[in-house]
C-alpha cells in the first residue's frame, strides 16, 4: 500500500466521520449528545471542504477516494444549506428600518455574564458607551447585581432582579417604563424567566419574554426536553396573543436547530440575524468553537435599525446589542414563518411531556 493510498483512505474515513456527525441530528432523539451535533455546522462544513481539497491531491482516486469525496460533498451541501439563511446571501427575516422616529425606537443589550466571572468593568463600560434602553443579563448573581445597580439604578429605574448562584440568575434593567413584570418558572422550578410590557416613548407597548432555558449538556440535562418545552411554551403564548412581542435571552440553542426553527414557526417570531450573519456569541475564548446562542427575536411589527456583537469582557459569551423600531405598517415586508398542523402537534406533545414529567396537568392550546 502506497503512501498516497494510505492518505486517501485516511481522508475518506475522516469524510465518513463528518458524514456521520451530519446525519446524527436527523435522529428524532433528545439526548444531549445527539442535539449537540446541531451546533458546529459551520465547523463541520469547513472540515469537509478541507478534507475534499486534500483528497484532490491524491488523484486519481480508488474506491475509497470516491467514497470520501461523495461523503464530503454531501456534508458541505447539507451543512452549508443549514447555515445559508444566516449569511448575507439570504433574504432578511426583519427588514431594515427607514426614516427617523425615535419615539418608536428602542435598543436592547443581552449579556450572559458567566457567574464566576468577576471582570465587570469592561461590561459596565460597554453599557455606558452604547447606552441601551434595556439591559438583560443572564447568570447574574448577587455580586453582579451590586455592580449592575451601581451602573444602572439611576438611568434604568425599572428593574426586575433574580440573583441566583445556580447559573440561572437573571436581571432586567430598563429606561422605558415596564408594566406588569412577572417572574415565572415555566417548566422547571429552578429556571426563572421574566415577562411583561415595555412602553415606548410613543405610548405603544411591547410584550417581552426574557428566557434562559436549561441546556442539554453533561452536568445540566441528559436531554433537550426541558429547553425545548420552555421555548415552545413561550412560542405558543406569543402565537395566541398576536401582539407586538420581543423574546430575548440565552436560549442554549443555535439559530438553525430544529427546536429554534420550530419555535419561530410556532410563534411567528423573526430572527434579525437571518440574511445578515451569524453574530456568534459563544464561545468568546475559542474562535473556532463559536455559534449564536444569545438571541433576540421580534414579531413582524418591527424593523431593524442595528445589530452588533460587542467585545469580550471575561465571560464565555459576547454581549449582543440590537436596536429595533416599532413599525407595524411594514409588517407585510417581513418574512414571517408559520407552523403547519403537524409542527403545532409536535410542539404540543413536547410541552405535554414536560408537564407530565413534573406531575402537572398540561395546558391545552387550540389549533
C-alpha positions in Angstrom: 0.0 0.0 0.0 1.5 3.3 -1.1 1.7 6.5 0.9 -0.9 8.1 -1.4 -3.3 5.2 -0.8 -2.9 5.5 2.9 -3.6 9.2 2.8 -6.6 8.7 0.5 -8.1 6.1 2.8 -7.5 8.2 5.9 -9.1 11.2 4.4 -12.1 9.1 3.2 -12.6 7.8 6.8 -12.5 11.4 8.1 -15.1 12.4 5.5 -17.3 9.4 6.6 -16.9 10.6 10.2 -18.1 14.1 9.2 -21.0 12.5 7.3 -22.0 10.6 10.5 -21.8 13.8 12.5 -24.0 15.5 9.9 -26.6 12.6 10.0 -26.9 12.3 13.8 -29.1 15.4 14.3 -31.7 14.0 11.9 -32.4 11.3 14.6 -35.6 12.2 16.4 -33.9 11.9 19.8 -33.4 14.4 22.6 -30.2 13.0 24.1 -27.7 15.8 24.7 -25.0 14.1 22.6 -27.4 14.0 19.6 -28.6 17.5 19.9 -25.1 18.7 20.4 -24.3 18.0 16.8 -26.8 20.8 15.9 -24.2 23.3 17.0 -21.0 23.0 14.9 -22.5 23.0 11.4 -20.2 25.7 10.1 -17.2 23.9 11.5 -18.2 20.6 10.0 -18.7 22.2 6.6 -15.2 23.8 6.8 -13.6 20.5 7.8 -15.4 18.7 5.0 -14.2 21.3 2.5 -10.6 21.0 3.7 -10.9 17.2 3.5 -12.2 17.4 -0.1 -9.4 19.7 -1.1 -6.9 17.3 0.5 -8.4 14.4 -1.4 -7.9 16.2 -4.7 -4.2 16.0 -4.1 -4.4 12.2 -4.2 -6.0 11.9 -7.7 -6.5 9.6 -9.4 -8.8 8.0 -6.8 -9.5 4.5 -5.9 -12.8 3.3 -4.3 -12.0 5.0 -1.0 -11.2 8.3 -2.7 -14.6 8.4 -4.4 -16.4 7.4 -1.3 -14.7 10.1 0.7 -15.3 12.8 -2.0 -19.0 12.0 -2.2 -19.3 12.0 1.6 -17.5 15.3 1.9 -19.7 16.9 -0.8 -22.9 15.8 1.0 -21.6 17.3 4.3 -20.8 20.6 2.6 -24.2 20.7 0.9 -26.2 19.8 4.0 -24.3 21.9 6.5 -23.9 24.8 4.1 -27.6 24.7 3.4 -28.4 24.7 7.1 -26.4 27.9 7.8 -27.1 29.6 4.4 -30.0 31.6 5.8 -27.7 33.2 8.4 -25.4 34.7 5.8 -25.7 37.9 3.8 -26.6 35.9 0.7 -30.1 35.1 2.1 -33.2 37.2 2.5 -33.5 39.1 5.7 -36.2 38.0 8.1 -36.5 41.5 9.6 -36.3 44.4 7.1 -34.1 47.4 7.6 -35.6 50.4 9.3 -36.2 53.6 7.3 -36.9 57.1 8.2 -36.4 58.5 11.7 -38.9 58.0 14.5 -37.1 57.9 17.9 -40.4 57.7 19.8 -40.9 54.2 18.4 -37.3 53.0 18.7 -35.5 51.1 21.4 -32.3 49.2 22.0 -31.6 46.1 24.0 -28.3 44.6 25.2 -28.2 40.9 26.2 -25.2 39.6 28.1 -24.6 36.2 29.7 -22.1 37.4 32.3 -20.9 33.9 33.5 -21.5 33.7 37.2 -17.9 33.0 38.1 -16.6 35.9 36.0 -15.7 39.0 38.1 -14.5 41.3 35.3 -17.4 43.6 35.4 -15.6 46.8 34.5 -15.5 46.0 30.8 -19.2 45.2 30.5 -20.2 48.3 32.5 -18.0 50.4 30.2 -19.8 49.0 27.2 -23.2 49.6 28.7 -22.3 53.2 29.4 -20.9 53.7 25.8 -23.8 52.0 24.0 -26.4 53.3 26.4 -29.1 50.7 25.6 -32.7 51.3 26.7 -32.9 47.8 28.1 -30.2 45.6 29.6 -30.8 41.9 30.2 -28.1 39.8 32.0 -28.1 36.1 32.4 -26.2 34.0 35.0 -26.0 37.1 37.2 -25.8 36.5 41.0 -25.9 38.9 44.0 -22.3 40.1 43.2 -23.3 41.0 39.7 -26.4 42.7 40.9 -24.4 45.1 43.1 -22.3 46.1 40.0 -25.3 46.4 37.8 -27.2 48.5 40.4 -24.2 50.9 40.7 -24.2 51.5 36.9 -27.9 51.3 36.1 -30.0 52.3 39.2 -30.4 55.9 38.2 -30.6 55.7 34.4 -32.7 52.4 34.2 -35.0 52.6 37.2 -37.4 49.9 36.0 -35.7 46.7 37.2 -36.5 43.1 37.8 -33.8 41.3 39.8 -33.4 37.5 40.2 -30.0 37.0 41.8 -29.2 33.2 41.8 -26.0 31.3 42.2 -27.2 28.3 40.2 -26.1 29.8 36.8 -29.7 30.9 36.1 -29.9 34.3 37.7 -31.4 37.0 35.6 -31.6 40.8 35.8 -33.6 43.2 33.6 -33.0 47.0 33.7 -35.0 49.4 31.6 -35.1 53.1 30.9 -38.5 52.5 29.4 -41.5 52.0 31.7 -42.2 48.4 32.4 -45.7 47.3 33.1 -46.9 44.2 34.9 -43.5 42.5 35.2 -43.7 38.9 36.3 -41.2 36.3 37.3 -42.3 32.8 36.1 -40.9 29.3 36.4 -42.3 27.9 33.3 -41.0 24.3 33.1 -38.5 23.8 35.9 -38.6 25.1 39.5 -35.0 26.5 39.4 -35.2 28.1 35.9 -36.8 31.6 36.0 -38.0 33.8 33.2 -39.3 37.4 33.1 -42.4 38.6 31.3 -44.1 42.0 31.0 -44.6 45.0 28.8 -42.3 47.9 27.7 -43.8 51.2 27.0 -42.1 53.1 24.2 -42.0 57.0 24.2 -44.7 56.9 21.6 -47.1 55.2 24.1 -47.0 51.9 22.2 -46.5 48.8 24.3 -44.3 45.8 23.5 -44.7 42.4 25.1 -41.5 40.9 26.2 -40.2 37.4 27.3 -36.7 37.0 28.8 -35.7 33.4 29.0 -32.7 31.2 29.7 -33.7 27.5 29.5 -31.5 24.7 30.7 -29.2 23.3 28.0 -28.8 19.6 27.0 -25.3 19.1 28.3 -23.3 16.9 30.7 -23.9 18.1 34.2 -27.0 20.1 33.2 -29.5 17.8 31.5 -29.2 14.4 29.7 -31.8 15.5 27.1 -33.2 18.6 25.5 -36.8 18.2 26.6 -36.7 21.0 29.2 -35.1 23.5 26.9 -37.4 22.6 24.0 -40.6 22.7 26.1 -39.8 26.1 27.6 -39.1 27.7 24.2 -42.2 26.1 22.6 -44.4 27.1 25.6 -43.3 30.7 25.1 -43.9 30.3 21.4 -47.5 29.1 21.9 -48.2 32.1 24.2 -46.9 34.5 21.6 -49.0 32.8 18.8 -52.1 33.0 20.9 -51.7 36.8 21.6 -50.8 38.2 18.2 -49.3 41.2 20.0 -46.1 43.1 19.2 -43.5 41.0 21.0 -39.8 40.7 21.9 -38.1 37.5 23.1 -34.5 37.7 24.3 -32.0 35.6 26.3 -29.5 32.8 26.2 -31.6 30.1 24.5 -28.8 27.5 24.8 -29.6 26.6 21.3 -28.3 27.7 17.9 -30.4 29.6 15.4 -30.6 26.8 12.8 -31.6 23.9 15.2 -34.8 22.1 14.8 -36.1 23.5 18.1 -35.3 27.2 17.4 -36.7 27.0 13.9 -39.9 25.3 15.3 -40.1 28.0 18.0 -40.0 30.7 15.3 -42.7 28.9 13.2 -45.0 28.3 16.2 -44.7 31.8 17.5 -44.3 33.7 14.2 -41.2 35.4 15.6 -38.4 36.7 13.3 -34.7 36.3 13.7 -32.8 39.6 12.8 -29.6 37.5 12.2 -31.2 35.9 9.1 -29.8 37.4 6.0 -27.2 39.3 7.9 -24.7 37.0 9.6 -24.1 34.6 12.4 -23.2 37.1 15.1 -21.9 34.2 17.2 -21.9 35.0 20.9 -20.3 31.8 22.3 -17.5 30.8 22.9 -15.7 34.1 23.5 -12.3 32.4 24.1 -12.3 29.9 21.2 -12.6 31.4 17.8 -13.2 28.0 16.0 -15.9 26.9 18.5 -18.4 29.7 18.1 -22.1 29.8 17.4 -25.1 32.0 18.1 -26.5 31.1 21.5 -27.8 34.5 22.7 -30.8 35.6 20.8 -33.3 38.5 20.2 -36.5 37.7 18.3 -39.2 40.1 17.3 -42.7 39.8 15.9 -43.5 41.1 12.4 -44.4 44.5 13.9 -40.7 45.7 13.9 -37.9 46.7 11.6 -34.2 46.5 12.4 -32.1 49.7 13.0 -28.8 47.9 14.0 -27.4 44.6 15.2 -24.0 44.4 16.8 -21.9 41.9 18.7 -19.9 43.7 21.4 -16.5 43.0 22.9 -15.5 40.2 25.2 -15.5 41.0 28.9 -14.3 37.9 30.7 -17.4 35.8 30.2 -17.6 32.9 27.8 -20.3 34.8 25.9 -20.1 38.1 24.0 -22.8 40.7 24.6 -25.2 41.4 21.7 -26.9 44.7 21.1 -30.0 45.1 18.9 -32.0 48.3 18.0 -35.5 48.0 16.6 -38.2 50.3 15.5 -41.9 49.6 16.0 -43.3 49.9 12.5 -46.4 47.7 12.1 -47.3 49.3 8.8 -44.3 47.4 7.3 -45.3 44.0 8.8 -46.0 42.6 5.3 -42.5 43.2 4.2 -41.1 40.9 6.9 -40.6 37.2 6.1 -42.9 35.7 8.8 -42.7 32.0 9.4 -45.8 29.8 10.1 -46.1 26.3 11.5 -48.3 23.7 9.9 -50.6 21.4 11.8 -48.0 18.7 12.3 -45.5 21.1 13.7 -48.1 22.5 16.1 -48.9 19.0 17.3 -45.2 18.3 17.8 -44.8 21.4 20.0 -47.9 20.4 21.9 -46.6 16.9 22.6 -43.2 18.2 23.7 -44.9 20.6 26.2 -47.3 17.9 27.5 -44.4 15.5 28.1 -42.5 18.1 30.1 -45.6 18.8 32.2 -46.2 15.1 32.8 -42.7 14.6 33.9 -43.3 17.3 36.5 -46.6 15.7 37.5 -48.6 18.7 36.2 -51.7 18.9 34.1 -50.7 20.4 30.7 -52.5 23.5 29.3 -54.2 22.8 26.0 -53.9 25.2 23.1 -56.3 25.3 20.3 -55.0 24.9 16.8 
